[in-house]
Every structure is written in structure tokens, then in C-alpha cells.
Amino acid sequence: MSLLLATLAIGFVFAVLTLGVFLSFRVYRIPDITADGSFPLGAAVTARLLKEGWDPWSATAAAIAAGILAGMITGSIHVRFKINAILSGILVMTALYSVNLRVMGASNLPIDASRTVFAPLESLSGRIFGESVQLFGRTVPSVDLGMFLGTAFAAVLVGVALTWFLHTELGSAMRATGDNPRMVRALATSTDRMIIIGLAASNALIACAGSLFAQMQSFADAQMGIGVIVLGLASVILGQTLVGPVRSIGLAVAGAVMGALLFRLLVAIAIRLGLDANDLKLVTAVVVLVAIVGPTWLAARRPRARKEAARAAA
Amino acid sequence: MLAGLRRLLLGLILIAAASAALVLSDRSGQRNDLRSPIERIAVLQINSIQSFEDARRGLLEHLAARGVSAEDGDEIILLNAEGDVGTLGQMATQLAGEDLDLVITLSTPATQAMIRANQRGTPHVFGLVASPPAAGIPLGAWSPESPRPRNVAGFGTMQPIGPLFEALRACAPSLRRVGCVWNPAEPNAEASVRIGREVAASLGFELLEANGANVTEVVTAADVLLSRGIDAFWILADTNVLAAAQTVITRCRQAGVPVVTNFPAMWEIGGAINLGADYPAMGRATGVIAELVLRGVPPSDVEIEDFVPSWLSINLDAFPRSWRRPKALLDSASIMLDGAGPPIERSIESPLAPPSALALLADLPPVAAPRPARPRIAAVTYNRTSNFEDAWEGFVTELRRLGYRDGENCELDLKDAQLDIAALNTIAAAFAQDRHDVVVPFTTPALQAVLRKVKDRPIVFSLIGDAVGAGAGRSNEDHLPNVTGAIVAADWEGMIRVLKAVAPNVRRVGTAFAPGEANSVIYRDQWRAALAKEGIELVSVAADRPTELPEAIDAVIAQGVEIVTQISDVVSGSGFPAVAKAADRAGLPVFGFTPAAVSQGATLAVSRDYREVGANSAILLDRVLRGEDPKGIPFMLPTRTDLFVDRERLEEFGIRLTPELEALVTQREAPAAPTAGGGR
């Protein structure tokens, strides 16, 4: 049970990351590789500032600011120098590796677990529930429950805020930039500015996820960003598959969050399968594939669906 | 709105299903809480005669009472040659080749066969050897001159022949001739006979002897003796005679000749006076010595003594009418059969083991808490590097040496996060939930993830350069209460000694390092600090990938270093040949810190072996599983340093080893590089 709560907590933090990737990939169709650098950037900034004695909220905010900066740099390189978006991301990601080492002053910084944004929730949960809670007949440490609730709140908050933002005038312009840049330019709006703002917002979320993740695991590590963009893309696409082709922003956002949760759950199941240590990623890939393909395949075999398909074909 | 919710349904169902699967996999609370030690023991006996079976039973009972038994998860191999000396030799050879904690032999032939076969010196405890000197093991304490191998301990169980003959003389004052059969090939029997002859002579009767080398011959020999006219027959400690005892006694009784034996249990089959060893008690005494050795007493500390817990049984029905029945003798019998009624039994106490063994036992500290049965050990690494592989190999090998066998008496579970930081945290959470007995993180991120999740049970880390920096405590001694482990540390002082000996005027050395690797940065800083004390400057250039090493080393060399002293990290571990090549081009020697460095082009290496770090964590793990509080165990530093050299390269660079260094050079060949490619 505590494994489930911990997995969901990681899933919610990765949902924030996924929403960041969602913004760049779904809205702008750019797989923004900056994520591999901005995720550990958020962690590094937070760890360093907490070490310097900052309070956790300011340290998290600073991490988000650092993410914004990283995204703006990627966006600027892309639009000002007309460099391919993927290469821009690679350049910034590469540079951020050194920046992160500089920020931390080491390749790895521990974080005092009692001084994180989750600490008040953990202790509150401890005060309300005592040392441990009974959930579905299983004993769960109350701190796990606190962490779960905290990350769930953060993910929902970010999801709602993002939905709201994409409905604002600026957000609509951004979506339009992704969908039909020529029309946006015809309306005398700068697509370049929209791309820079979009990538800044995207990396803000990713850095925020990095910051939350570092606080959750109590350390930041220079190598923690490796493959993050791939995980984010996988979650986005998994979510897209879950909800199907939708026009509603809210549903797409919810799909991305669900994709992140499901991905982490499937990794946890792969871990629990108790296979050879070397096979983790292979098993993860297969499990995710089954999760995506399985339901569609089942649905296609349902007679009603077949009938509908036949009617559509006719 | 409703349509929107239906869109979310599939995702929600899948999430719920995956969650349910995870909750159902929560097996916490299914732990087996039995606790006991884990040993691998063999018991070798020559045949199945009753006394040996009794002794073995006593032995196993004693060991079981000390928590060593098959039920407790220990492996106890019972081998019985069933009287065949050839088989005995094969069995001894087989046992000598196995990885055992202890071999126990019962009987003289089994003991001798094992001593001959035991080339590797597996600890060996013997029992039921009537005369150790006759078997080549002198009585008394072990000394370097002694022919007794230092891995052997036991005690002599010479049968009480004098007291038996005295009892016989007391019952039959007119006795003139006593017959016995024995096998000259059996030192035990020979020793008994030698004593028997002396005692018989002193008591004024003659001992008629006949030889029999197998059961048939024994019966024939007994018939011969009976035909020559004897007043009594003596069954002594000879394996063949024992095997034929029933027949021999029947023949004797048919001839009207009473039988006396050194085997108290023989009252049942018609032995008249039976004074001899209490075999279950001898088995227990053997068990005491086995216990000493299992608890770490060197076998050579055990003094070889004669010790025979004996008891007397009398079968008055087997007494000839002419014999007397002295009251003192009858009173000292533990069992006496007189007529049709049930035998009279009396219990007579005797000590548990030879006095010197009991003294050693008393000196041992109270028994440490035993390890849990089938301990569950959870290991996790952030990724698999060459350093990890070495440490893991050392860890697993040492665990095996300590008696842990994965899948048999312990469960060893390794998870590799494969560089996925989120998976690392999920693994830590799974370990936290799974009620493993102890969690073993390799690499700094793994330690940190585990520290966050696992609070209620011991953590024994491995392969950590700076555990204090990772947040495991304030110092190597003052640390988190549930944490201990083995630290990796290079032998900086050792390398400085070498540097000063071979290049006394060196002022500037260089290395590449990997800023992204926690251990690499720590090493660089430690090496810089150690060199600074000697007034030597360290030039370091970053290389985060093996492909960046040539440029990094070129940059180092460009700053005027005299020797490349390449610190050990994952990047240089896989790219060491590149380091050596770059230095070669500039004509500079490379000194390394890993065992493999020399085979990859280093001139010499002052190395700590990551295998030792892994082995150290296995040792700490064992201590923790045995109940020691991790809080009191300081983080363990490696101690062993090897100096590997490439003679050709030494000559090439004109480096002369001082005689002191020459003496330190590790003779064994440096291990080959994990990756292909030499330095040239």
C-alpha cells in the first residue's frame, strides 16, 4: 500500500513534468529536449538554495524561475537564430549539465527532509493520523499519505491552472501558434514571442517537477535528468491514447496526468514482477505497450464496435 | 460533460487496475520470523553400527540444541561409507572439494581418510577415535612441530579396557584365558589390543588373539578361538567385530563362553559385563567441539585429550554359574538385567565434554543472536558500472563465503534503476514496503533514495565515496542509527609513498575526472588535498564521457604535468586505454588506482579493489543480520592495497623501484581489463 502511495506520489510529480512536455509537444509539436537539463536544474537550484538556508517555497519558486530562463534561452536560440528546435534543446540541455554542477557545487547534494514543501503536510498528516494509517486493511506510514496528498494537490493545481491558462487570450494565441502559425501572423501576433513564452512555461513546469522531485527524494543529482524527456513524451502519448482524439483542453490535460500516473504504476509493476535486474527497462516497455494496445484491441473485438465500424465503412 | 467523463473512463479503469495489482502485491506481513544460524556441515562415518548411529544422534542433537539443523535452514550432509574403505576415500575427497564450514568425522578410518583428502584445510572435528596418537594425532596442545594439521580438533575415546578387565577378574577369579578378534588394519583395534595385553598380563590372565579383516573372517576367527578353549570372549572396538557382534555372541553362548564387551548397549544381545563409552554422550562431546569451531575457535586451540563418558551394563542372565556377583560392581551399573523382569536402570551423571573444550566454551562470549532464517536482502543500484560489477562480485562472493546461498537459505534481490531516477525511488518504496531484513544500496543516489524511504530497518550501503556528504550521518562513527556500510577510498598515502620513491622531484601531476560522478569529484578533491600536503600540485580536467578523455588528458599534459595519476571513476574505468594512449604520445607514465589499470597501459597501479568494498559490505551485512546494531558500527574503510607494475614500462620510463617498493609489489597477476584493448 505504501508502495502504491509512493508510486502515485512520483506519478503526480511526473504529471507536472508531463504537463510541461505536453505544452511543448502537443501545443507546439516540438519535442523539447531542454527537459533533460531543466528537470535537474529545478532540483539543483532547490537543493542549493535550501542548503543556503532559503525557505522551501522560495527555493521552489526560484527553481521555476530558472526553468523559465532555460526555456526562454531554448526558444530564443530557436527563433532568433533559426536553429532547429531539437538542436536548440540539445544545446541548452548540454549546457545545463555544467550549469547544474556549478549550481550545486558538487554532483550530488542532499536535502534535509524536514525542510521541504512537503514537510508541513507530512507532519500535519502525522498529527491527524498518528504514526500510521489503516487503508484497505494495510498499514501505511502517515508521512506517505501526506506526501501523496501533497503531490496530488500540486498536480491537480498545475493541471487546472494550465487548462485555465490555455483558455486565456494568451493561451489561445499560443495554441493557435502551434496549430496554424500563418493565421497567427496574419492576425499580427508574433509567433516567435509565442514560442518563447510557450517553451518558458513548459520548462517552468519541468523545473518545478524537478524541484518537487528532489524535495520528495531528499537529494539532487547531476545525472537525474537522463531520459526525462523520453518519460515525459511517453506519458503524454500514453495519455493521448487513453482519452482518444479530443478537442477539449481539459480532457487532454487530464489525459496527460493519467498518462504519467499510469506510466509510473506500470514501472512499479515491472519492478514488482521480480525479474532479473537487467530487464527492468525491457519489461517496462513491454508492459506499457500492452497497456496501450490491449484496451484498443479488446474494444475492436466487441461486436458492437465492429458493427459500428462496419456502418462507418458503409 | 458526460461524454467527457466517458473519455476518461479507460484511463481511470487502467489506473485503478494497476493500483489494485500493486496493492495485491503488498506481501508485507508474510514474513517468516524463525531465527537461526546458517552453516554447511558434513558428517562422515564409516558404517552404520549402532554405536556410531548413537554417537551421530547425540552429535546432531547437540548441534540442533545450538540452532544448527536442517530445520533451521542449515545444510547438513550425512555421508556413510557403509563399511567400504574405497567409498570412504571417495567421500572424503568429495567433501574436501566442497565449500563447507565444517567436516565432522566419526571413527578412526573416517578421520584418517578426511585428513588425507583435506588439502584445502576445511575445519575438521573428529570423534570416536579411540587413540588419536595411533591415528597420527598426538595428545596435548597443538604446536607448529606437531604432525596434527592445524585445522583438526577432536578428542580420544580410548575404551575403558582396564576397568572392564578388573570387573571381569572380580567376577571370575579363576579366569585364565580370554579371547579376542581384531583387525590389524584398524589403529583403534590395535591400540585397544595393546592396552588389553598389558592389563591382562598385570591381572594374571592370557589374551588369545586372532585376526579378522571382514565380518566373515571375524566369525571364523572367533570359532577358532572357541575351539582353542577360552574362559571368556572380549569384544573390543573393532568395526568388523562390532558389525559381527550378534553372531559372535551367539556362537560364544552356544559354546558356554561368557562375553564381555566395551559396548554397554550389548547387554541386550547377551554381553555379560559391558563397560564402555556412552556413544550418545560421545556424540554430544563431539558436538561441543564442533560448536567451538563453528563459533570461531581455531581448531588448533583445542587440546587433544582422552575423554570417555562411559557407563556399565550387566546382563546377569549371561553370567556363567561359576561367576561371582560383586555388589560394588552391580551397584555401579546403569542397566542391570536379572531374569525375566525388566532391566533395572539408574542414571549416572558424567561431564559433557573434555575439560579443555569445556574451558574454551566457557571463554566464548554469549552466543550472538543468530541470523534470521532465510534473510531477505534487497540490493539496489542506480546503474551498472564496471565499479559496481566489481563491488557486486565481491559482495556476492563474500556472502557465499559467509554461508549465504541465494534461493537456499537467503533471498538476494538486486534491482537496477537503469539511470531512471523515478524508478530508483519506486524501488526504494517497494523495498520499504516489502519487509526485507536489510537493504543494500550501491551508488550514492541509491543510498539517498533508500535513506528517504527506509527508516525502520537496517541499511548497509556499498560503493559510496562520501556517505557523510550523501546525508548518512555526521561522521563515519556518528551516523544515522539504522545505517552502516562500506566506503570506497583510494590509498592516497600509498600512492604518495610510491611517487616520492620513484620520482622524488615531482611537482605537478594530473588526472581527468568526471564532474557528474559524485565519487569522482570526491576522489579528485581528496587526491588534491593529499598531494598539497607534500607540496605537489594536481592538475585536473573534466571528462564526463570516455570519448572526452583524450582531449582532457591532452589538456592536463599541456599544463606541464610530469606524471598522469588517473583517479578511479566510471568514465576512466571504461576509457582507461585512451588515458594511457594520450600520455604515451606525450611520453609520460600513467599511474593508476585500479587493479585493471596496468593491463590497460598504466606503468603502475596503487589499487584498492572494489571487490574488497563489496566484501566489506557483506561482512557488515552479516553482522547486522546477526543482530548487531548498525548504530554502533562505523562506516568501514578498505584496508588492502595492491601495487601492480608493468616491468616493461618501468624500464621504458627509467623508473627504478626501491627495494622497499619491490617488496610491496603484488605477485599475483593484475586482473585483466573488463573491456578489450591495451594501452599501446
Chai-1 contact restraints between the chains, C-beta under 6 A:
chainA,res_idxA,chainB,res_idxB,connection_type,confidence,min_distance_angstrom,max_distance_angstrom,comment,restraint_id
A,M1,B,V23,contact,1.0,0.0,6.0,A-B,restraint_1
A,M1,B,D26,contact,1.0,0.0,6.0,A-B,restraint_2
A,S2,B,Q433,contact,1.0,0.0,6.0,A-B,restraint_3
A,L3,B,L22,contact,1.0,0.0,6.0,A-B,restraint_4
A,L3,B,A429,contact,1.0,0.0,6.0,A-B,restraint_5
A,L3,B,A430,contact,1.0,0.0,6.0,A-B,restraint_6
A,L3,B,Q433,contact,1.0,0.0,6.0,A-B,restraint_7
A,L4,B,S19,contact,1.0,0.0,6.0,A-B,restraint_8
A,L4,B,L22,contact,1.0,0.0,6.0,A-B,restraint_9
A,L4,B,V23,contact,1.0,0.0,6.0,A-B,restraint_10
A,A6,B,A429,contact,1.0,0.0,6.0,A-B,restraint_11
A,T7,B,T426,contact,1.0,0.0,6.0,A-B,restraint_12
A,I10,B,A422,contact,1.0,0.0,6.0,A-B,restraint_13
A,I10,B,N425,contact,1.0,0.0,6.0,A-B,restraint_14
A,L101,B,P515,contact,1.0,0.0,6.0,A-B,restraint_15
A,A106,B,V521,contact,1.0,0.0,6.0,A-B,restraint_16
A,S107,B,G516,contact,1.0,0.0,6.0,A-B,restraint_17
A,S107,B,A518,contact,1.0,0.0,6.0,A-B,restraint_18
A,S107,B,V521,contact,1.0,0.0,6.0,A-B,restraint_19
A,N108,B,T444,contact,1.0,0.0,6.0,A-B,restraint_20
A,N108,B,A518,contact,1.0,0.0,6.0,A-B,restraint_21
A,P110,B,A470,contact,1.0,0.0,6.0,A-B,restraint_22
A,P110,B,G471,contact,1.0,0.0,6.0,A-B,restraint_23
A,R138,B,D26,contact,1.0,0.0,6.0,A-B,restraint_24
A,Q217,B,N425,contact,1.0,0.0,6.0,A-B,restraint_25
A,Q217,B,A449,contact,1.0,0.0,6.0,A-B,restraint_26
A,Q217,B,R452,contact,1.0,0.0,6.0,A-B,restraint_27
A,S218,B,R452,contact,1.0,0.0,6.0,A-B,restraint_28
A,F219,B,Q448,contact,1.0,0.0,6.0,A-B,restraint_29
A,D221,B,P445,contact,1.0,0.0,6.0,A-B,restraint_30
A,A222,B,G516,contact,1.0,0.0,6.0,A-B,restraint_31
A,Q223,B,G516,contact,1.0,0.0,6.0,A-B,restraint_32
A,M224,B,I421,contact,1.0,0.0,6.0,A-B,restraint_33
A,I226,B,L419,contact,1.0,0.0,6.0,A-B,restraint_34
A,L242,B,L10,contact,1.0,0.0,6.0,A-B,restraint_35
A,L242,B,G11,contact,1.0,0.0,6.0,A-B,restraint_36
A,V243,B,R7,contact,1.0,0.0,6.0,A-B,restraint_37
A,V246,B,R7,contact,1.0,0.0,6.0,A-B,restraint_38
A,L251,B,G4,contact,1.0,0.0,6.0,A-B,restraint_39
A,L251,B,R7,contact,1.0,0.0,6.0,A-B,restraint_40
A,A254,B,L8,contact,1.0,0.0,6.0,A-B,restraint_41
A,M258,B,G11,contact,1.0,0.0,6.0,A-B,restraint_42
A,L261,B,I15,contact,1.0,0.0,6.0,A-B,restraint_43
A,L262,B,L14,contact,1.0,0.0,6.0,A-B,restraint_44
A,L262,B,I15,contact,1.0,0.0,6.0,A-B,restraint_45
A,L265,B,A18,contact,1.0,0.0,6.0,A-B,restraint_46
A,V267,B,A423,contact,1.0,0.0,6.0,A-B,restraint_47
A,A268,B,L22,contact,1.0,0.0,6.0,A-B,restraint_48
A,A268,B,T426,contact,1.0,0.0,6.0,A-B,restraint_49
A,I269,B,A21,contact,1.0,0.0,6.0,A-B,restraint_50
A,I271,B,T426,contact,1.0,0.0,6.0,A-B,restraint_51
A,I271,B,I427,contact,1.0,0.0,6.0,A-B,restraint_52
A,I271,B,A430,contact,1.0,0.0,6.0,A-B,restraint_53
A,R272,B,S25,contact,1.0,0.0,6.0,A-B,restraint_54
A,A277,B,L414,contact,1.0,0.0,6.0,A-B,restraint_55
A,A277,B,K415,contact,1.0,0.0,6.0,A-B,restraint_56
A,A277,B,D416,contact,1.0,0.0,6.0,A-B,restraint_57
A,L280,B,Q418,contact,1.0,0.0,6.0,A-B,restraint_58
A,K281,B,Q418,contact,1.0,0.0,6.0,A-B,restraint_59
A,P295,B,L10,contact,1.0,0.0,6.0,A-B,restraint_60
